[in-house]
Amino acid sequence: MPVKASLSSITLGAFVGGIAGWITSKGEAASFNLTDWVSLSVSVVFSMMAVVLFARKKDVQPIIAVEDIWGGIAIGFLVAYSGPKALQKLLATSGQIG
């Protein structure tokens, strides 16, 4: 009898991991002004979106498998920690091309 975690528990893990990743990436520079709240919100939403996308792949060999709350926390942390930096680099380089 296979037991699987619900999508809500996986997204809860992404939420917790997203907050932890954002706090870790900001360190002591976080001042919790409006800009930081928006940044935190975007990081958490991106974390949850990434986890849902990875968790919803069925009948294929997944690159990354998110099957429980701990996988959600791990992916949420990684997306929130490295996502804004990667996005900023991507936007900076695409602006130089044109």
N, C-alpha and C positions, 0 to 999 in steps of 0.2 A: 504494500500500500504506500504509494509515494505521498510524501507530505511536502507541500510547497508553502512558502510565505505569501501573504497577501500583498497586493500592490501597495496598499496603504502603509504597511509596515516598511516596505522597501523605500517608499517616498519619504516616510518619517526619518529613516536612516540618512537619506540624501539631504534632508533639511538640517539634521544635526551635523552631518559631515560638512555641509556647505558653510554653516556658521563657524565651525571649528577651523576650516580651511581659510576662510576670510579673516578671522581673528589672527591666525598664525601668519598669514601673508602681510597683514598690516603691522603687526607687532605693537610697539608703543606709539606708533604714528596715528593710530585710530583716535579720533577726537569725538566721534559720534555727533557730528553736525549733520546737516541735511544731505550733503554730498556723500558722507560715509553711510548714512542710512539707505540712500538710493543704491550705492555700490553694494552694500550687503544684500539688499533685496534682489538685485540683478544676479548676484553670485548664487544666491540660494535658488532662484528660479532656474538658472542655467543648470545647476547641480541636479535639481529634480527632473528637468527635461532630459538630461543625459541618462539618468538612471532609468527613467521610463522607456526611453528608446532602447537601451540595452536589455531591459527586462522583457520587453514585448517581442523580441525576435523569437519566432517559433519555427521549428522544423528546419533549422539551418545550424551549421556549426558556428557558434558565436566566437567573435574575437575576444570579447570580454563578457563573462556571464555574471549577471547580478541575480542572485537567487534568494538572498535573505537580507535582514536589516544591516548586517555587518558589511556586506558588499555594497549596500546603499551608502553607508557611512564612508567607506573607502573611496568610492567613486565621487561622492559629493565633496569630500575633502580635496581630492586631486583636482576636480574641476574648479572649485572655488579658489584653491591656492594658486594654480597655474593658469587658469582660464583668462583672467583679465590681462595678465602680462602677455600672453600669446596673442590675444585679440588686439592689444595695443601695438604690438610689433607688426601684426598683419595689416592693420590700418595705416601704420606709418610707412610701410614699404609700398603699399598700393597707392598711397598719395604721391610717392616719388616717381612712379612709373608714368603717370599721365602728365 
